[in-house]
Amino acid sequence: MKLVLRIFFMSTIATVIFAGMEPGQSSFESKAWFRYNMEMQNEEIQSSGFQLARGYLVFKHQFSGRISSKFNIDIYSSDKSSDAAGAGLKIKAAYLQYSEIFPEANLMAGVIKNYFGTVYDWDYTTVQKALEDAEKVTSSADAGIAIVGYIPGGWGEYQAGIYNGEGYKNYGDNIDDHPVYLANVRFIPVVGLTVGGSIRYGIYDDPSDTTGDPDTYNHSEIAGVGRYSYGPFNIWAEYLMANYDEQTAGGFMIMPCVDIKKKFQIVGRYDMWDPDFEIDDDGHNRFIAGVNYFITKDVKGNPQTQIQLNWERIQYELEDSEPLDNISCQFRWEFKSNPF
């Protein structure tokens, strides 16, 4: 069994790193998410409309058998954009990867994934983001450098990195004298079961202190992750805690899914989040029910075109508060070129 797992992981690594490209070749990818949202509270529509929530343009190049690169820009259009034209642009990924710096480990430098909790491998089974991203604990990417490795024998994976700590959306806006350190590990003790955890630690300058030598405070984030898959059933679970100076926030997510005849996926999700344990009635619960319909898939079984329908309710703990409902319909499509 360990030999089978090892072969599976090595095949996966080769697919991800080289993507079938020979040295000197490049490839192009595009992803687009067109979304309709309707937000309601107290049976009244607060907002509704269409938006291009995500428009990825990805370029990859294989310099040699061990050196590759990726550049990914996100072009989006929504009412939340601060751009006068109603559109915005972000660099979601821009890194150089050096493979096999030591056995089954790669070095990545640039705007890379935040290997923390569920956010780094989140595939948006729900329209809503991963818990740590939705609650602004950490973003999905940041500028930094990391070692990404696989535990020999197919027993899991690990990552360790140093980042700016500001995320990819605010690049250059919040850099201070102190980097953020990150470590993540995932174990696969048996086929179908994954367990692991992540930790981030850094020091922030106090933004309210305008003196030449501002005060600082520590911050740390911890996540515990579990996933179990068996046949058409799949369930994710995550526990999340964040400490900022004297403030502690925390919560958890549970997300069960079931596939139906390879075309449909039924999803349920429950989040609980408390932004400050010292304050009463400031938390909320999130309920999501949805269905994903995979219209077409590529030869590897990955979705190319799909439709997502989600109903989301946020119920606040504050007494007499009205729940906030959001109904989403999202069309997703993507394609990849052959290497050239």
Secondary structure, DSSP 8 states (H G I E B T S, - for coil): -HHHHHHHHHHHHHHHHHTT--TT-EEEEEEEEEEEEEEEETTEEEEEEEEEEEEEEEEEEE-SSSEEEEEEEEEEE-TT--STTSEEEEEEEEEEEEEEEETTEEEEEEEEE---TTGGG---SSSS--HHHHTTS--SEEEEEEEEEEETTTTEEEEEEEE-SS-STTTTTS--S--EEEEEEEEEEETTEEEEEEEEEEEEE-TT--SSS--EEEEEEEEEEEEEEETTEEEEEEEEEEEETTEEEEEEEEEEEEEETTTEEEEEEEEEEES-TTSTT--EEEEEEEEEEEEEE-TTS-EEEEEEEEEEEEEESSTT---EEEEEEEEEEEEE----
